[in-house]
Amino acid sequence: MATALLVHGAIQAKPPAVVAVAADETLETVTFPLLAMLRAADGWPAALRNDPGLRGLAADRARRVPAGGCAPAPRCFADPWDWTAADIGTVETRLRLLMRNPGLARALVARRIRPSGAFGRYAGLGDADLVAAAWKSTAAALNRVVAIYAKGEPPRYPKIDAIIFDVASPDFAEALSAHGTAITAQQRPDDLFFDPSLRYAAGLLRMNERTDAARYRPLLAGENDGAVRKIARTDWKAAPYTALLIFGHGPEDPVSRTGVMGHIRLEIAADLYARGLAPFLIVSGGNVHPNRTPFNEAIEMKRILVTDYRVPADRILIEPHARHTTTNLRNSARLLIAAGVPIDKPALVVSDPRTIAYIGSAVMAERNLREMGIQPGKLAPGPNRFSLQFTLDRIAFQEDAADDPLDP
């Protein structure tokens, strides 16, 4: 197998001009890829540490954190961790100055940001503008985590993604105070300007048991290792489609693992696989319904395909992170591209007829743009009423932590 490389959190077997974001896959590197790139790009750690403007900003932000009580609690313990408009502007100015160094610019943008695809929405910008846009997106993502998981502001889907604490409880205020104090005490001589904020945000996700983005990593190892190896030896001319994509439909009761519609979709997909429409299946869905369920949709769907329909395990790829139909589609595209599946040949989205009509609708296309800012590929009618052709687009790798830190 080719050297494994990270593509916005996914290990790549046959990378199409892709470079590593980070040497490992952690909650921090998957959720905030730009910060991992800044840490890994040649020359950048020293340049960031030595920059007087960034050093001054880091010291100023540290002074904002209350050493004792404050009011109104608990919000007063969280507000100092926000990146203000002035903070964001200061960092942008300093990054633009550093980008005047051709070696630094090449190390960060040409060798990391552009090949990663993580900021593909800004690909048409010049190098300095691209770095600035990536930084603003990252700062928004850090602020979003604080807003939801420290201040209790509602996420887009509060039923499944919201804070798990009662923000009015004195116990939560005490916990938030302790968290900020602990992060401040962890300051190290080799810290970069963003490190305390990164630790604070990641800590909030862990406190809330919302580490979904880091589960099942590296993605092309473990459950997916056998299928990835088989992909490398596949004759793609032997079937009309590269893969059948099946999206989860989690139940709302705490005992059921897949839900009625999930079983129906698997039955349809198993039949189409047996008919030879594609050599692989992707099952997509995270730990979603009901809220904080221990069952992962992709894992459960794979288990059923193997045990009930006798589909070989090495013909199934799991995509275990998607929390919504939009990201089912986007994450499946990411996984197929990362695994080395040809993108000039369509995959096939497989589901019940009602869901197929919805996925192929203008309503879904508008929702993709509203929630993710991208269309992860092109949809077209499939060979039957149970399917849609899906042609992948590399823009699917655009990071989205500012909107969905649990599945960025």
C-alpha positions in Angstrom: 0.0 0.0 0.0 1.2 3.5 -0.7 2.3 5.7 2.1 -0.7 6.7 4.2 -1.5 10.4 4.1 -4.1 12.5 5.9 -6.8 14.1 3.9 -8.8 16.3 6.3 -8.9 13.5 8.8 -9.0 10.5 6.4 -6.0 8.4 5.6 -5.4 8.1 1.8 -4.2 4.9 0.2 -3.5 6.3 -3.3 -3.3 10.0 -2.8 -4.2 12.2 -5.8 -1.7 14.9 -5.1 -2.5 15.1 -1.4 -0.1 15.9 1.5 -0.3 15.2 5.2 -2.2 17.6 7.4 -0.8 16.0 10.5 1.2 12.9 11.4 -1.7 11.6 13.5 -5.4 11.9 13.7 -6.7 13.4 16.9 -9.8 15.4 17.8 -7.7 18.5 17.4 -6.2 17.8 14.0 -9.4 16.5 12.5 -11.6 19.3 13.7 -9.1 22.2 13.2 -6.9 21.2 10.2 -5.4 24.6 9.6 -3.8 24.6 13.1 -2.3 21.2 12.4 -0.9 22.5 9.2 0.6 25.6 10.8 2.3 23.4 13.4 3.6 21.0 10.8 4.7 23.3 7.9 8.4 23.9 7.7 9.5 27.1 9.4 6.1 28.1 10.7 6.2 27.1 14.3 9.4 29.2 14.9 8.0 32.1 12.8 4.7 32.1 14.9 6.5 31.9 18.2 8.9 34.7 17.3 6.3 37.1 15.9 5.9 40.0 18.3 2.3 40.7 17.4 1.2 37.2 18.0 3.2 37.0 21.3 1.5 40.1 22.5 -1.9 38.9 21.5 -1.4 35.5 23.3 -0.4 37.4 26.5 -3.4 39.7 26.2 -5.8 36.8 25.8 -4.3 35.0 28.8 -4.9 38.0 31.0 -8.6 38.0 30.1 -9.2 34.6 31.8 -10.6 35.2 35.3 -8.4 33.9 38.1 -11.3 33.7 40.5 -15.1 34.3 40.5 -16.8 36.4 38.0 -20.4 37.4 36.9 -22.6 36.5 35.3 -21.5 32.9 35.7 -21.0 30.7 33.8 -20.9 32.8 30.7 -18.2 35.0 32.1 -15.8 32.0 32.3 -16.4 31.3 28.6 -16.4 34.7 27.1 -12.7 35.4 27.5 -12.0 32.4 25.2 -13.8 33.9 22.3 -11.7 35.2 19.4 -13.0 38.8 19.1 -13.1 40.6 15.8 -10.0 42.5 16.8 -8.2 39.3 17.7 -9.0 37.7 14.4 -7.9 40.8 12.6 -4.6 40.9 14.4 -3.8 37.3 13.5 -4.8 37.9 9.9 -2.4 40.9 9.7 0.5 38.9 11.2 -0.2 35.9 9.0 -0.2 38.1 5.9 3.1 39.6 6.9 4.6 36.1 7.4 3.3 35.1 4.0 5.6 37.6 2.4 8.4 35.1 3.0 8.3 32.9 -0.1 9.6 29.9 1.7 7.0 30.1 4.4 4.3 30.7 1.8 5.3 27.7 -0.2 5.6 25.4 2.9 2.2 26.2 4.1 0.0 26.8 1.0 1.6 24.9 -1.9 2.6 21.9 0.2 -0.3 21.7 2.7 -3.4 23.9 2.4 -4.1 23.6 -1.3 -3.3 19.8 -1.7 -5.3 19.0 1.4 -8.6 20.3 -0.1 -9.7 21.3 3.4 -10.2 24.9 2.2 -11.3 24.2 -1.4 -14.0 26.9 -1.3 -11.2 29.5 -1.3 -9.0 27.8 -3.9 -9.5 30.7 -6.3 -7.9 33.1 -3.9 -4.2 34.1 -3.9 -2.0 32.5 -1.3 -2.2 35.2 1.4 -6.0 35.6 0.9 -6.4 31.9 1.1 -4.5 31.7 4.4 -6.6 34.6 5.8 -9.9 32.9 4.8 -8.7 29.6 6.3 -7.8 31.4 9.5 -11.2 33.2 9.7 -13.0 29.9 9.2 -10.9 28.3 11.9 -11.5 31.1 14.4 -15.2 30.9 13.7 -15.0 27.1 14.4 -13.3 27.7 17.7 -15.9 30.3 18.7 -18.7 27.9 17.7 -17.5 25.2 20.0 -17.3 27.7 22.9 -20.8 29.1 22.1 -22.4 25.7 22.0 -20.5 23.6 24.6 -19.7 26.3 27.1 -22.4 28.9 26.8 -25.2 26.5 25.8 -26.2 28.3 22.6 -28.3 25.9 20.4 -26.6 24.2 17.5 -28.4 23.7 14.2 -29.8 20.4 15.4 -30.1 20.7 19.2 -32.0 17.4 19.6 -28.9 15.5 18.9 -25.9 17.9 19.0 -26.5 20.3 22.0 -24.6 20.7 25.2 -25.2 18.0 27.8 -25.1 20.2 30.9 -27.6 22.6 32.5 -25.8 25.9 32.0 -27.9 27.4 34.9 -26.4 24.9 37.4 -23.8 26.2 39.8 -22.0 22.9 39.3 -21.5 23.8 35.6 -20.1 27.2 36.4 -17.7 25.6 38.8 -16.6 23.1 36.1 -16.2 25.8 33.5 -14.1 27.8 35.9 -11.9 24.8 36.6 -11.5 24.0 32.9 -10.3 27.5 32.1 -7.9 27.6 35.1 -6.5 24.2 34.0 -5.9 25.3 30.5 -4.2 28.5 31.6 -1.9 26.4 33.9 -0.9 24.2 30.9 0.9 27.0 29.1 4.2 25.8 27.7 7.3 27.6 26.3 6.8 26.0 22.9 3.1 27.0 22.6 1.8 28.6 19.4 -0.6 31.6 19.7 -3.6 29.3 19.2 -2.7 26.5 21.6 -4.6 27.5 24.7 -7.7 28.2 22.6 -7.3 24.8 20.9 -7.0 23.0 24.2 -10.0 24.8 25.6 -12.2 24.0 22.7 -11.1 20.3 22.5 -11.6 20.1 26.3 -15.2 21.3 25.9 -15.9 18.7 23.3 -14.4 16.0 25.6 -16.3 17.3 28.7 -19.5 17.0 26.6 -18.6 13.6 25.3 -18.8 15.0 21.8 -15.7 13.5 20.4 -17.5 11.9 17.4 -15.1 13.4 14.8 -12.1 11.5 16.2 -13.8 8.1 16.5 -12.8 5.2 14.1 -9.5 6.9 13.1 -7.6 6.3 11.0 -10.5 5.8 8.7 -8.9 3.6 6.1 -7.6 1.2 8.7 -9.5 -1.0 11.1 -13.0 -1.8 9.8 -12.1 -0.5 6.4 -8.6 -2.1 5.9 -9.8 -5.1 4.0 -11.9 -3.1 1.6 -9.1 -0.6 1.0 -6.8 -3.4 0.1 -9.3 -4.8 -2.3 -10.0 -1.4 -3.9 -6.3 -1.2 -4.9 -6.8 -4.4 -7.0 -10.2 -3.7 -8.4 -11.0 -3.7 -12.2 -13.4 -0.7 -12.3 -14.6 -1.7 -15.8 -16.4 -4.8 -14.5 -19.4 -3.0 -13.0 -21.4 0.2 -14.0 -20.8 1.9 -10.7 -18.0 2.2 -8.2 -20.0 1.7 -5.0 -23.5 1.6 -3.5 -24.0 4.3 -0.9 -26.5 3.5 1.9 -27.4 6.2 4.5 -28.5 5.4 8.0 -31.9 6.1 9.4 -31.4 5.9 13.1 -34.3 5.0 15.4 -35.4 7.2 18.3 -35.7 4.4 20.9 -32.7 3.5 22.9 -32.7 -0.3 22.1 -33.1 -0.5 18.3 -29.8 -0.3 16.5 -30.8 0.5 12.9 -34.5 1.5 12.5 -37.1 0.2 10.2 -36.1 2.3 7.2 -32.5 1.3 7.7 -33.4 -2.3 7.3 -35.4 -1.6 4.1 -32.5 0.4 2.6 -30.1 -2.4 3.4 -32.3 -5.0 1.8 -32.5 -2.9 -1.4 -28.7 -2.4 -1.5 -28.0 -6.0 -0.9 -30.1 -7.0 -3.8 -28.5 -4.4 -6.1 -25.0 -5.6 -5.0 -26.0 -9.2 -5.7 -27.0 -8.1 -9.2 -23.5 -6.7 -9.8 -24.2 -3.0 -10.0 -21.1 -2.1 -8.0 -18.1 -3.9 -6.4 -18.3 -2.1 -3.0 -20.9 -0.7 -0.6 -20.5 2.3 1.7 -22.6 2.5 4.8 -22.8 6.0 6.2 -24.0 7.2 9.6 -22.6 8.1 13.0 -23.8 7.8 16.6 -26.8 10.0 16.1 -30.3 8.8 17.1 -31.4 8.8 19.8 -29.2 11.5 21.4 -25.8 10.1 22.6 -26.7 6.6 21.5 -23.9 4.0 21.9 -24.8 2.5 18.5 -23.1 3.6 15.4 -25.2 3.5 12.3 -22.4 2.5 9.9 -21.1 -0.3 12.2 -24.6 -1.7 12.6 -25.4 -1.6 8.9 -22.2 -3.3 8.1 -22.9 -6.0 10.6 -26.4 -6.7 9.1 -25.0 -6.8 5.6 -22.4 -9.4 6.6 -24.6 -11.5 8.8 -28.0 -11.3 7.2 -27.1 -10.8 3.5 -23.7 -12.5 3.4 -22.0 -9.6 1.8 -18.2 -10.0 2.2 -16.8 -7.7 4.9 -14.0 -6.6 2.6 -16.6 -5.2 0.1 -18.0 -2.8 2.7 -16.6 0.6 3.7 -17.9 2.3 6.8 -18.4 6.0 7.0 -19.0 6.4 10.7 -19.2 10.2 11.2 -22.2 11.6 9.2 -25.0 13.0 11.4 -27.3 14.3 8.7 -28.3 13.5 5.1 -26.1 16.3 3.8 -23.0 14.9 5.4 -23.9 11.3 4.5 -23.4 12.5 0.9 -20.3 14.6 1.6 -18.5 12.1 3.8 -19.2 9.3 1.4 -17.5 11.3 -1.4 -14.6 12.0 0.9 -14.1 8.4 1.7 -14.4 7.2 -1.9 -11.8 9.7 -3.0 -9.5 9.0 -0.1 -9.7 5.3 -0.7 -8.5 5.7 -4.3 -11.8 5.0 -6.0 -11.9 6.7 -9.5 -13.9 9.9 -9.4 -14.7 10.0 -13.1 -17.1 7.1 -12.7 -20.3 7.5 -10.7 -21.3 5.8 -7.5 -24.9 5.0 -6.8 -26.9 6.3 -3.8 -29.4 3.6 -2.8 -32.5 4.1 -0.6 -36.2 3.9 -0.4 -38.1 5.8 -3.2 -39.2 8.6 -1.0 -35.7 9.3 0.3 -34.3 9.1 -3.2 -36.8 11.7 -4.4 -35.7 13.9 -1.5 -31.9 13.5 -2.0 -32.3 14.3 -5.7 -34.5 17.4 -5.1 -33.8 21.1 -5.3 -34.7 21.3 -1.6 -31.7 19.0 -0.8 -29.4 20.9 -3.1 -30.3 24.1 -1.3 -29.8 22.5 2.1 -26.3 21.3 1.0 -25.3 24.9 0.3 -27.0 26.3 3.4 -25.5 23.8 5.8 -22.1 23.0 4.2 -21.5 25.7 1.7 -20.8 23.2 -1.1 -22.3 20.6 -3.4 -20.2 17.4 -2.8 -20.9 16.1 -6.2 -23.5 15.9 -9.0 -26.6 13.8 -8.7 -28.5 12.3 -11.7 -31.3 9.7 -12.1 -30.2 6.2 -11.4 -31.2 3.0 -13.2 -34.3 2.5 -11.0 -36.5 4.3 -8.5 -34.3 3.2 -5.7 -31.2 5.0 -6.8 -29.4 8.1 -7.9 -26.1 8.4 -9.8 -23.5 10.4 -7.8 -20.4 11.8 -9.4 -17.9 13.0 -6.8 -16.3 16.4 -6.5 -13.0 17.0 -4.5 -14.7 20.1 -3.0 -16.2 17.5 -0.6 -13.0 17.8 1.5 -13.9 21.4 2.5 -13.8 21.6 6.3 -16.9 22.6 8.2 -16.1 22.9 11.9 -17.6 26.3 12.1 -21.0 24.8 11.4 -20.7 21.3 12.6 -17.8 20.6 15.0 -19.0 17.0 15.6 -18.6 16.2 11.9 -16.3 18.8 10.4 
